[in-house]
């Protein structure tokens, strides 16, 4: 019984990895542009923060694949409201130099390659046609296109992790893996 309890405790403290993109916090025009179901930026912010914190624990790792917020001034405020250790892969609306200078995120990159459970994952705000080891089954996770589905022949193992296609919630590594299985 003691061994089972120790294993249970270890599982509970194991870090989880999450991916998201295109939150566009405090960006009023994104509601109309992407047909988001919110009446205001405040309602959108509150919903995304609630969904995020319901799923992500304090010490989990979150890779945000760009377009975090409209204003770098509100970003520090929001970071303190969100669970997880957030790594930013900069998007076209992000203030990369400001974020680096002020240590806003755990890391800031334009592109990042990570290896989770022996799977190479290439993270970028933008979708790729091809990427490092794509012909060997590596994955490309991205945002930028919001709710548009990219149908490009022979371009497997690419996934949009943006909030517009994931119920305004980060998705876990296990959810990514399940979606990639469906792509196969």
Secondary structure, 3 states (H helix, E strand, C coil): CHHHHHHHHHHHHCCCEEEEECCCECCHHHHHHCCCCCCCHHHHHHHHHHHHHHHCCCCCEEEECCCCECCHHHHHHHHCCCCCEEEEECCCCCCHHHHHHCCCCCEEECEEEEEECCEEEEEECCCCCCCCCHHHCCEEEECCCCCCCCCCCCCCCEEECEHHHCCCCCEEHHHHHHHHHHHC
